[in-house]
Amino acid sequence: MGPLVYYCRWQGAKLRLRGRDETAVWGHLVFHENNQERTQFFRYQLAEQLLTITKATGEETIQLDKMGVAVT
């Protein structure tokens, strides 16, 4: 789960975990902008280091390296 934590730091987001199983964790990425909170639902697949973020335009899947940097 380290890459997900690093990714959040790089993006200025906080993790709000809502669940987990043996393959993934999920919840919300929380951003504070202009004294308001904005959240995005995410699912992070642990073994594959794949982060899927739900946006207004659909889902975006990002492959993370071990330092939380997007490689795709």
Distance bins in CASP14 RR format, pairs under 12 A and 6 or more apart:
PFRMAT RR
TARGET T0000
AUTHOR 0000-0000-0000
RMODE 2
METHOD distances of the structure
MODEL  1
1 7 0 0 0 0 0 1 0 0 0 0 0
1 8 0 0 0 0 0 1 0 0 0 0 0
1 15 0 0 0 0 1 0 0 0 0 0 0
1 17 0 0 0 0 1 0 0 0 0 0 0
1 20 0 0 0 0 1 0 0 0 0 0 0
1 24 0 0 0 0 0 1 0 0 0 0 0
1 25 1 0 0 1 0 0 0 0 0 0 0
1 26 0 0 0 0 0 1 0 0 0 0 0
1 44 1 0 0 1 0 0 0 0 0 0 0
1 45 0 0 0 0 0 1 0 0 0 0 0
1 46 1 0 0 1 0 0 0 0 0 0 0
1 47 0 0 0 0 0 1 0 0 0 0 0
1 49 0 0 0 0 1 0 0 0 0 0 0
1 51 0 0 0 0 0 1 0 0 0 0 0
1 64 0 0 0 0 0 1 0 0 0 0 0
1 66 0 0 0 0 0 1 0 0 0 0 0
1 68 0 0 0 0 0 1 0 0 0 0 0
2 8 0 0 0 0 1 0 0 0 0 0 0
2 9 0 0 0 0 0 1 0 0 0 0 0
2 15 0 0 0 0 0 1 0 0 0 0 0
2 25 0 0 0 0 0 1 0 0 0 0 0
2 44 0 0 0 0 1 0 0 0 0 0 0
2 46 0 0 0 0 1 0 0 0 0 0 0
2 49 0 0 0 0 1 0 0 0 0 0 0
2 51 0 0 0 0 0 1 0 0 0 0 0
2 64 0 0 0 0 1 0 0 0 0 0 0
2 65 0 0 0 0 0 1 0 0 0 0 0
2 66 1 0 0 1 0 0 0 0 0 0 0
2 67 0 0 0 0 1 0 0 0 0 0 0
2 68 1 0 0 1 0 0 0 0 0 0 0
3 9 0 0 0 0 0 1 0 0 0 0 0
3 10 0 0 0 0 0 1 0 0 0 0 0
3 25 0 0 0 0 0 1 0 0 0 0 0
3 44 0 0 0 0 1 0 0 0 0 0 0
3 45 0 0 0 0 0 1 0 0 0 0 0
3 46 0 0 0 0 1 0 0 0 0 0 0
3 47 0 0 0 0 0 1 0 0 0 0 0
3 48 0 0 0 0 0 1 0 0 0 0 0
3 49 1 0 1 0 0 0 0 0 0 0 0
3 50 0 0 0 0 1 0 0 0 0 0 0
3 51 0 0 0 0 1 0 0 0 0 0 0
3 62 0 0 0 0 0 1 0 0 0 0 0
3 63 0 0 0 0 1 0 0 0 0 0 0
3 64 1 0 1 0 0 0 0 0 0 0 0
3 65 1 0 0 1 0 0 0 0 0 0 0
3 66 1 0 1 0 0 0 0 0 0 0 0
3 67 1 0 0 1 0 0 0 0 0 0 0
3 68 1 0 1 0 0 0 0 0 0 0 0
3 69 0 0 0 0 1 0 0 0 0 0 0
3 70 0 0 0 0 1 0 0 0 0 0 0
3 71 0 0 0 0 0 1 0 0 0 0 0
4 10 0 0 0 0 0 1 0 0 0 0 0
4 11 0 0 0 0 0 1 0 0 0 0 0
4 13 0 0 0 0 0 1 0 0 0 0 0
4 14 0 0 0 0 0 1 0 0 0 0 0
4 15 1 0 0 1 0 0 0 0 0 0 0
4 17 0 0 0 0 1 0 0 0 0 0 0
4 20 0 0 0 0 0 1 0 0 0 0 0
4 24 0 0 0 0 0 1 0 0 0 0 0
4 25 1 0 0 1 0 0 0 0 0 0 0
4 26 0 0 0 0 0 1 0 0 0 0 0
4 27 0 0 0 0 0 1 0 0 0 0 0
4 29 0 0 0 0 1 0 0 0 0 0 0
4 42 0 0 0 0 1 0 0 0 0 0 0
4 43 0 0 0 0 0 1 0 0 0 0 0
4 44 1 0 1 0 0 0 0 0 0 0 0
4 45 0 0 0 0 0 1 0 0 0 0 0
4 46 0 0 0 0 1 0 0 0 0 0 0
4 48 0 0 0 0 0 1 0 0 0 0 0
4 49 0 0 0 0 1 0 0 0 0 0 0
4 50 0 0 0 0 0 1 0 0 0 0 0
4 51 1 0 0 1 0 0 0 0 0 0 0
4 52 0 0 0 0 0 1 0 0 0 0 0
4 53 0 0 0 0 0 1 0 0 0 0 0
4 62 0 0 0 0 0 1 0 0 0 0 0
4 64 1 0 0 1 0 0 0 0 0 0 0
4 65 0 0 0 0 0 1 0 0 0 0 0
4 66 0 0 0 0 0 1 0 0 0 0 0
4 67 0 0 0 0 0 1 0 0 0 0 0
4 68 1 0 0 1 0 0 0 0 0 0 0
4 69 0 0 0 0 0 1 0 0 0 0 0
4 70 0 0 0 0 0 1 0 0 0 0 0
5 11 0 0 0 0 0 1 0 0 0 0 0
5 12 0 0 0 0 0 1 0 0 0 0 0
5 13 0 0 0 0 0 1 0 0 0 0 0
5 14 0 0 0 0 0 1 0 0 0 0 0
5 15 1 0 0 1 0 0 0 0 0 0 0
5 17 0 0 0 0 0 1 0 0 0 0 0
5 25 0 0 0 0 0 1 0 0 0 0 0
5 29 0 0 0 0 0 1 0 0 0 0 0
5 44 0 0 0 0 0 1 0 0 0 0 0
5 51 0 0 0 0 0 1 0 0 0 0 0
5 64 0 0 0 0 0 1 0 0 0 0 0
5 66 0 0 0 0 0 1 0 0 0 0 0
5 67 0 0 0 0 0 1 0 0 0 0 0
5 68 0 0 0 0 1 0 0 0 0 0 0
6 12 0 0 0 0 0 1 0 0 0 0 0
6 13 0 0 0 0 0 1 0 0 0 0 0
6 15 0 0 0 0 0 1 0 0 0 0 0
6 44 0 0 0 0 0 1 0 0 0 0 0
6 49 0 0 0 0 0 1 0 0 0 0 0
6 51 0 0 0 0 0 1 0 0 0 0 0
6 64 1 0 0 1 0 0 0 0 0 0 0
6 65 0 0 0 0 1 0 0 0 0 0 0
6 66 0 0 0 0 1 0 0 0 0 0 0
6 67 1 0 1 0 0 0 0 0 0 0 0
6 68 1 1 0 0 0 0 0 0 0 0 0
6 69 1 0 0 1 0 0 0 0 0 0 0
6 70 0 0 0 0 0 1 0 0 0 0 0
7 13 0 0 0 0 1 0 0 0 0 0 0
7 14 0 0 0 0 0 1 0 0 0 0 0
7 15 0 0 0 0 1 0 0 0 0 0 0
7 29 0 0 0 0 1 0 0 0 0 0 0
7 42 0 0 0 0 1 0 0 0 0 0 0
7 44 0 0 0 0 1 0 0 0 0 0 0
7 49 0 0 0 0 1 0 0 0 0 0 0
7 50 0 0 0 0 0 1 0 0 0 0 0
7 51 1 0 0 1 0 0 0 0 0 0 0
7 53 0 0 0 0 0 1 0 0 0 0 0
7 62 1 0 0 1 0 0 0 0 0 0 0
7 63 0 0 0 0 0 1 0 0 0 0 0
7 64 1 0 1 0 0 0 0 0 0 0 0
7 65 0 0 0 0 1 0 0 0 0 0 0
7 66 0 0 0 0 0 1 0 0 0 0 0
7 67 0 0 0 0 1 0 0 0 0 0 0
7 68 1 0 1 0 0 0 0 0 0 0 0
7 69 1 0 0 1 0 0 0 0 0 0 0
7 70 1 0 0 1 0 0 0 0 0 0 0
7 71 0 0 0 0 0 1 0 0 0 0 0
8 14 1 0 0 1 0 0 0 0 0 0 0
8 15 1 0 1 0 0 0 0 0 0 0 0
8 16 0 0 0 0 0 1 0 0 0 0 0
8 17 0 0 0 0 0 1 0 0 0 0 0
8 25 0 0 0 0 0 1 0 0 0 0 0
8 27 0 0 0 0 0 1 0 0 0 0 0
8 28 0 0 0 0 0 1 0 0 0 0 0
8 29 1 0 0 1 0 0 0 0 0 0 0
8 30 0 0 0 0 1 0 0 0 0 0 0
8 31 0 0 0 0 1 0 0 0 0 0 0
8 40 0 0 0 0 0 1 0 0 0 0 0
8 42 0 0 0 0 1 0 0 0 0 0 0
8 44 0 0 0 0 0 1 0 0 0 0 0
8 51 0 0 0 0 1 0 0 0 0 0 0
8 53 0 0 0 0 0 1 0 0 0 0 0
8 64 0 0 0 0 0 1 0 0 0 0 0
8 68 0 0 0 0 1 0 0 0 0 0 0
9 15 0 0 0 0 0 1 0 0 0 0 0
9 29 0 0 0 0 0 1 0 0 0 0 0
9 67 0 0 0 0 0 1 0 0 0 0 0
9 68 0 0 0 0 1 0 0 0 0 0 0
9 69 0 0 0 0 0 1 0 0 0 0 0
10 29 0 0 0 0 0 1 0 0 0 0 0
10 51 0 0 0 0 0 1 0 0 0 0 0
10 62 0 0 0 0 0 1 0 0 0 0 0
10 64 0 0 0 0 0 1 0 0 0 0 0
10 65 0 0 0 0 0 1 0 0 0 0 0
10 67 0 0 0 0 1 0 0 0 0 0 0
10 68 1 0 0 1 0 0 0 0 0 0 0
10 69 1 0 0 1 0 0 0 0 0 0 0
10 70 0 0 0 0 1 0 0 0 0 0 0
11 29 1 0 0 1 0 0 0 0 0 0 0
11 30 0 0 0 0 0 1 0 0 0 0 0
11 31 1 0 0 1 0 0 0 0 0 0 0
11 32 0 0 0 0 0 1 0 0 0 0 0
11 33 0 0 0 0 0 1 0 0 0 0 0
11 38 0 0 0 0 0 1 0 0 0 0 0
11 40 0 0 0 0 1 0 0 0 0 0 0
11 42 0 0 0 0 0 1 0 0 0 0 0
11 51 0 0 0 0 0 1 0 0 0 0 0
11 53 0 0 0 0 0 1 0 0 0 0 0
11 62 0 0 0 0 0 1 0 0 0 0 0
11 64 0 0 0 0 0 1 0 0 0 0 0
11 68 0 0 0 0 1 0 0 0 0 0 0
11 69 0 0 0 0 0 1 0 0 0 0 0
11 70 0 0 0 0 1 0 0 0 0 0 0
12 29 0 0 0 0 1 0 0 0 0 0 0
12 30 0 0 0 0 1 0 0 0 0 0 0
12 31 1 0 0 1 0 0 0 0 0 0 0
12 32 0 0 0 0 1 0 0 0 0 0 0
12 33 0 0 0 0 0 1 0 0 0 0 0
12 38 0 0 0 0 0 1 0 0 0 0 0
13 27 0 0 0 0 0 1 0 0 0 0 0
13 28 0 0 0 0 1 0 0 0 0 0 0
13 29 1 0 1 0 0 0 0 0 0 0 0
13 30 1 0 0 1 0 0 0 0 0 0 0
13 31 1 0 1 0 0 0 0 0 0 0 0
13 32 0 0 0 0 1 0 0 0 0 0 0
13 33 0 0 0 0 0 1 0 0 0 0 0
13 37 0 0 0 0 0 1 0 0 0 0 0
13 38 0 0 0 0 1 0 0 0 0 0 0
13 39 0 0 0 0 1 0 0 0 0 0 0
13 40 0 0 0 0 1 0 0 0 0 0 0
13 42 0 0 0 0 1 0 0 0 0 0 0
13 51 0 0 0 0 0 1 0 0 0 0 0
13 53 0 0 0 0 0 1 0 0 0 0 0
14 27 0 0 0 0 0 1 0 0 0 0 0
14 28 0 0 0 0 1 0 0 0 0 0 0
14 29 1 0 0 1 0 0 0 0 0 0 0
14 30 1 0 1 0 0 0 0 0 0 0 0
14 31 0 0 0 0 1 0 0 0 0 0 0
14 32 0 0 0 0 1 0 0 0 0 0 0
14 37 0 0 0 0 1 0 0 0 0 0 0
14 38 0 0 0 0 0 1 0 0 0 0 0
14 39 0 0 0 0 1 0 0 0 0 0 0
14 40 0 0 0 0 0 1 0 0 0 0 0
14 42 0 0 0 0 0 1 0 0 0 0 0
15 25 0 0 0 0 1 0 0 0 0 0 0
15 26 0 0 0 0 0 1 0 0 0 0 0
15 27 1 0 0 1 0 0 0 0 0 0 0
15 28 1 0 0 1 0 0 0 0 0 0 0
15 29 1 0 0 1 0 0 0 0 0 0 0
15 30 1 0 0 1 0 0 0 0 0 0 0
15 31 0 0 0 0 0 1 0 0 0 0 0
15 39 0 0 0 0 0 1 0 0 0 0 0
15 40 0 0 0 0 0 1 0 0 0 0 0
15 42 0 0 0 0 1 0 0 0 0 0 0
15 44 0 0 0 0 1 0 0 0 0 0 0
15 51 0 0 0 0 0 1 0 0 0 0 0
16 25 0 0 0 0 0 1 0 0 0 0 0
16 26 0 0 0 0 0 1 0 0 0 0 0
16 27 1 0 1 0 0 0 0 0 0 0 0
16 28 1 0 1 0 0 0 0 0 0 0 0
16 29 1 0 0 1 0 0 0 0 0 0 0
16 30 1 0 1 0 0 0 0 0 0 0 0
16 31 0 0 0 0 0 1 0 0 0 0 0
16 37 0 0 0 0 1 0 0 0 0 0 0
16 38 0 0 0 0 0 1 0 0 0 0 0
16 39 1 0 0 1 0 0 0 0 0 0 0
16 40 0 0 0 0 0 1 0 0 0 0 0
16 41 0 0 0 0 1 0 0 0 0 0 0
16 42 0 0 0 0 1 0 0 0 0 0 0
17 24 0 0 0 0 0 1 0 0 0 0 0
17 25 1 0 1 0 0 0 0 0 0 0 0
17 26 1 0 0 1 0 0 0 0 0 0 0
17 27 1 0 1 0 0 0 0 0 0 0 0
17 28 0 0 0 0 1 0 0 0 0 0 0
17 29 0 0 0 0 0 1 0 0 0 0 0
17 30 0 0 0 0 0 1 0 0 0 0 0
17 41 0 0 0 0 0 1 0 0 0 0 0
17 42 0 0 0 0 1 0 0 0 0 0 0
17 43 0 0 0 0 0 1 0 0 0 0 0
17 44 0 0 0 0 1 0 0 0 0 0 0
18 24 0 0 0 0 0 1 0 0 0 0 0
18 25 0 0 0 0 1 0 0 0 0 0 0
18 26 1 0 1 0 0 0 0 0 0 0 0
18 27 1 1 0 0 0 0 0 0 0 0 0
18 28 1 0 0 1 0 0 0 0 0 0 0
18 29 0 0 0 0 0 1 0 0 0 0 0
18 30 0 0 0 0 0 1 0 0 0 0 0
18 39 0 0 0 0 0 1 0 0 0 0 0
18 41 0 0 0 0 1 0 0 0 0 0 0
18 42 0 0 0 0 1 0 0 0 0 0 0
18 43 0 0 0 0 1 0 0 0 0 0 0
18 44 0 0 0 0 0 1 0 0 0 0 0
19 25 1 0 0 1 0 0 0 0 0 0 0
19 26 1 0 1 0 0 0 0 0 0 0 0
19 27 1 0 0 1 0 0 0 0 0 0 0
19 28 0 0 0 0 0 1 0 0 0 0 0
19 41 0 0 0 0 0 1 0 0 0 0 0
19 42 0 0 0 0 0 1 0 0 0 0 0
19 43 0 0 0 0 1 0 0 0 0 0 0
19 44 0 0 0 0 0 1 0 0 0 0 0
20 26 1 0 0 1 0 0 0 0 0 0 0
20 27 0 0 0 0 1 0 0 0 0 0 0
20 43 0 0 0 0 0 1 0 0 0 0 0
20 44 0 0 0 0 1 0 0 0 0 0 0
20 45 0 0 0 0 0 1 0 0 0 0 0
20 46 0 0 0 0 1 0 0 0 0 0 0
21 43 0 0 0 0 0 1 0 0 0 0 0
21 44 0 0 0 0 0 1 0 0 0 0 0
21 45 0 0 0 0 0 1 0 0 0 0 0
21 46 0 0 0 0 1 0 0 0 0 0 0
21 47 0 0 0 0 0 1 0 0 0 0 0
22 45 0 0 0 0 0 1 0 0 0 0 0
22 46 0 0 0 0 1 0 0 0 0 0 0
22 47 0 0 0 0 1 0 0 0 0 0 0
23 43 0 0 0 0 1 0 0 0 0 0 0
23 44 0 0 0 0 1 0 0 0 0 0 0
23 45 1 0 0 1 0 0 0 0 0 0 0
23 46 1 0 0 1 0 0 0 0 0 0 0
23 47 1 0 0 1 0 0 0 0 0 0 0
23 48 0 0 0 0 1 0 0 0 0 0 0
23 49 0 0 0 0 0 1 0 0 0 0 0
23 50 0 0 0 0 0 1 0 0 0 0 0
24 42 0 0 0 0 1 0 0 0 0 0 0
24 43 1 0 1 0 0 0 0 0 0 0 0
24 44 1 0 0 1 0 0 0 0 0 0 0
24 45 1 0 1 0 0 0 0 0 0 0 0
24 46 1 0 0 1 0 0 0 0 0 0 0
24 47 0 0 0 0 1 0 0 0 0 0 0
24 48 0 0 0 0 1 0 0 0 0 0 0
24 49 0 0 0 0 0 1 0 0 0 0 0
24 50 0 0 0 0 1 0 0 0 0 0 0
24 51 0 0 0 0 0 1 0 0 0 0 0
24 52 0 0 0 0 1 0 0 0 0 0 0
25 42 0 0 0 0 1 0 0 0 0 0 0
25 43 1 0 0 1 0 0 0 0 0 0 0
25 44 1 0 1 0 0 0 0 0 0 0 0
25 45 0 0 0 0 1 0 0 0 0 0 0
25 46 1 0 0 1 0 0 0 0 0 0 0
25 47 0 0 0 0 0 1 0 0 0 0 0
25 49 0 0 0 0 0 1 0 0 0 0 0
25 50 0 0 0 0 0 1 0 0 0 0 0
25 51 0 0 0 0 0 1 0 0 0 0 0
25 52 0 0 0 0 0 1 0 0 0 0 0
26 40 0 0 0 0 0 1 0 0 0 0 0
26 41 1 0 0 1 0 0 0 0 0 0 0
26 42 1 0 0 1 0 0 0 0 0 0 0
26 43 1 0 1 0 0 0 0 0 0 0 0
26 44 1 0 0 1 0 0 0 0 0 0 0
26 45 0 0 0 0 1 0 0 0 0 0 0
26 46 0 0 0 0 0 1 0 0 0 0 0
26 51 0 0 0 0 0 1 0 0 0 0 0
26 52 0 0 0 0 1 0 0 0 0 0 0
26 53 0 0 0 0 0 1 0 0 0 0 0
26 54 0 0 0 0 0 1 0 0 0 0 0
27 39 0 0 0 0 1 0 0 0 0 0 0
27 40 0 0 0 0 1 0 0 0 0 0 0
27 41 1 0 0 1 0 0 0 0 0 0 0
27 42 1 0 1 0 0 0 0 0 0 0 0
27 43 1 0 0 1 0 0 0 0 0 0 0
27 44 0 0 0 0 1 0 0 0 0 0 0
27 51 0 0 0 0 0 1 0 0 0 0 0
27 52 0 0 0 0 0 1 0 0 0 0 0
27 53 0 0 0 0 0 1 0 0 0 0 0
27 54 0 0 0 0 0 1 0 0 0 0 0
28 37 0 0 0 0 1 0 0 0 0 0 0
28 38 0 0 0 0 1 0 0 0 0 0 0
28 39 1 0 1 0 0 0 0 0 0 0 0
28 40 1 0 0 1 0 0 0 0 0 0 0
28 41 1 0 1 0 0 0 0 0 0 0 0
28 42 1 0 0 1 0 0 0 0 0 0 0
28 43 0 0 0 0 0 1 0 0 0 0 0
28 44 0 0 0 0 0 1 0 0 0 0 0
28 53 0 0 0 0 0 1 0 0 0 0 0
28 54 0 0 0 0 1 0 0 0 0 0 0
29 37 0 0 0 0 0 1 0 0 0 0 0
29 38 0 0 0 0 1 0 0 0 0 0 0
29 39 1 0 0 1 0 0 0 0 0 0 0
29 40 1 0 1 0 0 0 0 0 0 0 0
29 41 0 0 0 0 1 0 0 0 0 0 0
29 42 1 0 1 0 0 0 0 0 0 0 0
29 43 0 0 0 0 0 1 0 0 0 0 0
29 44 0 0 0 0 0 1 0 0 0 0 0
29 51 0 0 0 0 1 0 0 0 0 0 0
29 52 0 0 0 0 0 1 0 0 0 0 0
29 53 1 0 0 1 0 0 0 0 0 0 0
29 54 0 0 0 0 1 0 0 0 0 0 0
29 55 0 0 0 0 0 1 0 0 0 0 0
29 60 0 0 0 0 0 1 0 0 0 0 0
29 62 0 0 0 0 0 1 0 0 0 0 0
30 36 0 0 0 0 0 1 0 0 0 0 0
30 37 1 0 0 1 0 0 0 0 0 0 0
30 38 1 0 0 1 0 0 0 0 0 0 0
30 39 1 0 1 0 0 0 0 0 0 0 0
30 40 0 0 0 0 1 0 0 0 0 0 0
30 41 0 0 0 0 0 1 0 0 0 0 0
30 42 0 0 0 0 0 1 0 0 0 0 0
31 37 1 0 0 1 0 0 0 0 0 0 0
31 38 1 0 1 0 0 0 0 0 0 0 0
31 39 1 0 0 1 0 0 0 0 0 0 0
31 40 1 0 0 1 0 0 0 0 0 0 0
31 42 0 0 0 0 0 1 0 0 0 0 0
31 53 0 0 0 0 0 1 0 0 0 0 0
32 38 1 0 0 1 0 0 0 0 0 0 0
32 39 0 0 0 0 0 1 0 0 0 0 0
33 39 0 0 0 0 0 1 0 0 0 0 0
38 55 0 0 0 0 0 1 0 0 0 0 0
38 56 0 0 0 0 0 1 0 0 0 0 0
39 53 0 0 0 0 0 1 0 0 0 0 0
39 54 0 0 0 0 0 1 0 0 0 0 0
39 55 0 0 0 0 0 1 0 0 0 0 0
40 51 0 0 0 0 0 1 0 0 0 0 0
40 52 0 0 0 0 0 1 0 0 0 0 0
40 53 1 0 1 0 0 0 0 0 0 0 0
40 54 1 0 0 1 0 0 0 0 0 0 0
40 55 1 0 0 1 0 0 0 0 0 0 0
40 56 0 0 0 0 1 0 0 0 0 0 0
40 57 0 0 0 0 0 1 0 0 0 0 0
40 58 0 0 0 0 0 1 0 0 0 0 0
40 59 0 0 0 0 0 1 0 0 0 0 0
40 60 0 0 0 0 1 0 0 0 0 0 0
40 62 0 0 0 0 0 1 0 0 0 0 0
41 51 0 0 0 0 0 1 0 0 0 0 0
41 52 0 0 0 0 1 0 0 0 0 0 0
41 53 1 0 0 1 0 0 0 0 0 0 0
41 54 1 0 1 0 0 0 0 0 0 0 0
41 55 0 0 0 0 1 0 0 0 0 0 0
41 56 0 0 0 0 0 1 0 0 0 0 0
41 58 0 0 0 0 0 1 0 0 0 0 0
41 59 0 0 0 0 1 0 0 0 0 0 0
41 60 0 0 0 0 0 1 0 0 0 0 0
42 50 0 0 0 0 0 1 0 0 0 0 0
42 51 1 0 0 1 0 0 0 0 0 0 0
42 52 1 0 0 1 0 0 0 0 0 0 0
42 53 1 0 1 0 0 0 0 0 0 0 0
42 54 1 0 0 1 0 0 0 0 0 0 0
42 55 0 0 0 0 0 1 0 0 0 0 0
42 59 0 0 0 0 1 0 0 0 0 0 0
42 60 0 0 0 0 1 0 0 0 0 0 0
42 61 0 0 0 0 0 1 0 0 0 0 0
42 62 0 0 0 0 1 0 0 0 0 0 0
42 64 0 0 0 0 0 1 0 0 0 0 0
43 50 0 0 0 0 1 0 0 0 0 0 0
43 51 1 0 0 1 0 0 0 0 0 0 0
43 52 1 0 1 0 0 0 0 0 0 0 0
43 53 0 0 0 0 1 0 0 0 0 0 0
43 54 0 0 0 0 1 0 0 0 0 0 0
43 59 0 0 0 0 1 0 0 0 0 0 0
43 60 0 0 0 0 0 1 0 0 0 0 0
43 61 0 0 0 0 1 0 0 0 0 0 0
43 62 0 0 0 0 0 1 0 0 0 0 0
44 50 1 0 0 1 0 0 0 0 0 0 0
44 51 1 0 1 0 0 0 0 0 0 0 0
44 52 1 0 0 1 0 0 0 0 0 0 0
44 53 0 0 0 0 1 0 0 0 0 0 0
44 61 0 0 0 0 0 1 0 0 0 0 0
44 62 0 0 0 0 1 0 0 0 0 0 0
44 63 0 0 0 0 0 1 0 0 0 0 0
44 64 0 0 0 0 1 0 0 0 0 0 0
44 68 0 0 0 0 0 1 0 0 0 0 0
45 51 1 0 0 1 0 0 0 0 0 0 0
45 52 1 0 0 1 0 0 0 0 0 0 0
45 61 0 0 0 0 1 0 0 0 0 0 0
45 62 0 0 0 0 0 1 0 0 0 0 0
45 63 0 0 0 0 0 1 0 0 0 0 0
45 64 0 0 0 0 0 1 0 0 0 0 0
46 64 0 0 0 0 0 1 0 0 0 0 0
48 61 0 0 0 0 1 0 0 0 0 0 0
48 62 0 0 0 0 0 1 0 0 0 0 0
48 63 1 0 0 1 0 0 0 0 0 0 0
48 64 0 0 0 0 1 0 0 0 0 0 0
48 71 0 0 0 0 0 1 0 0 0 0 0
48 72 0 0 0 0 0 1 0 0 0 0 0
49 61 0 0 0 0 0 1 0 0 0 0 0
49 62 0 0 0 0 1 0 0 0 0 0 0
49 63 1 0 0 1 0 0 0 0 0 0 0
49 64 1 0 1 0 0 0 0 0 0 0 0
49 65 1 0 0 1 0 0 0 0 0 0 0
49 66 1 0 0 1 0 0 0 0 0 0 0
49 67 0 0 0 0 0 1 0 0 0 0 0
49 68 0 0 0 0 1 0 0 0 0 0 0
49 69 0 0 0 0 0 1 0 0 0 0 0
49 70 0 0 0 0 0 1 0 0 0 0 0
49 71 0 0 0 0 1 0 0 0 0 0 0
49 72 0 0 0 0 0 1 0 0 0 0 0
50 59 0 0 0 0 0 1 0 0 0 0 0
50 60 0 0 0 0 0 1 0 0 0 0 0
50 61 1 0 1 0 0 0 0 0 0 0 0
50 62 1 0 0 1 0 0 0 0 0 0 0
50 63 1 0 1 0 0 0 0 0 0 0 0
50 64 1 0 0 1 0 0 0 0 0 0 0
50 65 0 0 0 0 0 1 0 0 0 0 0
50 68 0 0 0 0 0 1 0 0 0 0 0
50 70 0 0 0 0 0 1 0 0 0 0 0
50 71 0 0 0 0 0 1 0 0 0 0 0
50 72 0 0 0 0 1 0 0 0 0 0 0
51 59 0 0 0 0 0 1 0 0 0 0 0
51 60 0 0 0 0 1 0 0 0 0 0 0
51 61 1 0 0 1 0 0 0 0 0 0 0
51 62 1 0 1 0 0 0 0 0 0 0 0
51 63 1 0 0 1 0 0 0 0 0 0 0
51 64 1 0 1 0 0 0 0 0 0 0 0
51 65 0 0 0 0 0 1 0 0 0 0 0
51 68 0 0 0 0 1 0 0 0 0 0 0
51 69 0 0 0 0 0 1 0 0 0 0 0
51 70 0 0 0 0 1 0 0 0 0 0 0
51 71 0 0 0 0 0 1 0 0 0 0 0
51 72 0 0 0 0 0 1 0 0 0 0 0
52 58 0 0 0 0 0 1 0 0 0 0 0
52 59 1 0 1 0 0 0 0 0 0 0 0
52 60 1 0 0 1 0 0 0 0 0 0 0
52 61 1 0 1 0 0 0 0 0 0 0 0
52 62 1 0 0 1 0 0 0 0 0 0 0
52 63 0 0 0 0 0 1 0 0 0 0 0
52 64 0 0 0 0 0 1 0 0 0 0 0
53 59 1 0 0 1 0 0 0 0 0 0 0
53 60 1 0 1 0 0 0 0 0 0 0 0
53 61 1 0 0 1 0 0 0 0 0 0 0
53 62 1 0 0 1 0 0 0 0 0 0 0
53 64 0 0 0 0 0 1 0 0 0 0 0
53 70 0 0 0 0 0 1 0 0 0 0 0
54 60 0 0 0 0 1 0 0 0 0 0 0
54 61 0 0 0 0 0 1 0 0 0 0 0
55 61 0 0 0 0 0 1 0 0 0 0 0
55 62 0 0 0 0 0 1 0 0 0 0 0
60 70 0 0 0 0 0 1 0 0 0 0 0
60 72 0 0 0 0 0 1 0 0 0 0 0
61 70 0 0 0 0 0 1 0 0 0 0 0
61 71 0 0 0 0 0 1 0 0 0 0 0
61 72 1 0 0 1 0 0 0 0 0 0 0
62 68 0 0 0 0 1 0 0 0 0 0 0
62 69 0 0 0 0 1 0 0 0 0 0 0
62 70 1 0 1 0 0 0 0 0 0 0 0
62 71 0 0 0 0 1 0 0 0 0 0 0
62 72 1 0 0 1 0 0 0 0 0 0 0
63 69 0 0 0 0 1 0 0 0 0 0 0
63 70 1 0 0 1 0 0 0 0 0 0 0
63 71 1 0 1 0 0 0 0 0 0 0 0
63 72 1 0 1 0 0 0 0 0 0 0 0
64 70 1 0 0 1 0 0 0 0 0 0 0
64 71 1 0 0 1 0 0 0 0 0 0 0
64 72 0 0 0 0 1 0 0 0 0 0 0
65 71 1 0 1 0 0 0 0 0 0 0 0
65 72 0 0 0 0 0 1 0 0 0 0 0
END
